Amino acid sequence: MRALGPGDRRPAHVPHRATAPPGPGARRHDRPARRGDRRHRAPRRHLPRRHPGDGVMGDNFHDLRSGQPNNDAHVGRAAAHLLPDSQSRADTHRCHAVGDTFASQPPTAVVATATIPGSPSDGWLELRTFAELYEDTQRTRIASANRVRATGRPEMFAKHIEAMERTEHDCSLMVARCYRRVAPAAIRQWQQDTPGIGEALLARLLGHLGHPVLAMPHHWEGKGTDRQLVADVPYERTVSQLWQYCGHGDPARRIAKGMSAEDLAAIGSPRLKMLVHLNAEACMKCVGTARSRRSPYRDVYDARRLVTADRVHAAPCVRCGPSGRPAAEGSPWSAAHQHADALRIVGKEILRDLWRVSQ
Ligand SMILES: [Zn+2]
């Protein structure tokens, strides 16, 4: 017999399963349940459909014992009598741990302490955390997009990638919002007055750098699970110390195999170096058009390219030679070498101005 389709009417001779008398070959579900059945269960009660927010009683109010109140949630704090006399019974945090966790929430108590450089709650840690969160989301999104592309059917995962892109965008807004609260007014004014210095990139740079002048060093003490990050005495950086910390110090310092931790630290932060490089690249692209101003750092770039146009290598250069065969000493710098060198000079000038306005 053909199975009934959705539009078919049930023939009169075919009994409905629930009303059919159980025959000798009937399945267990086709007869009334008995006590010995493993799948015995109470008949389902049909309660009126309720919507979220209807009434004040919980969903399982019909399961309560007689005499039990319907809303017996704790009126006071649990174990409040155990608290010391001096402790408030409502001592939860009044401000958010890392600022505006949600983009829609306005800043609260952080604003008042954001302008005290060097204090633990001056907001730099918050900015750093947001900058790191942004990079985390960006890294994950890029990895996921590559993974999805490798399947050959990226459209199947488009919604997931779109959600990740939205998260990344929200994170970048949080970085910028935090930067506006935390960064000193002089730095924000310099950013607005300088074509080529974008707020988002500068915010990320400051997130990883902290205050450009006031260094707040830390070091690790202990081993294993007892290892703790201990704050050292803050000090004021010189501009050359800022260059070095941002990977724009002595160009002869390069990462090498087997070098000590001190030598590695002296090279500076690779992430800060990358962020300064991105800022310099953005300035280099601001050549000035009818609708946009020319960046002063573009002039720095052009001037440096003129200086190095005829420069030759003082030592073998792996950047200019093909893989495995460095360019020989005395050979001219390639255009890529000149470009990278000019961007490095632009980065140093940006850091110098940043340091100057942060005094
Ligand atoms: Zn070279």
Residues whose N, C-alpha, C, O or C-beta is under 5 A from the ligand:
A	BS01	ZN	C317 R319 C320 W333 S334 H337
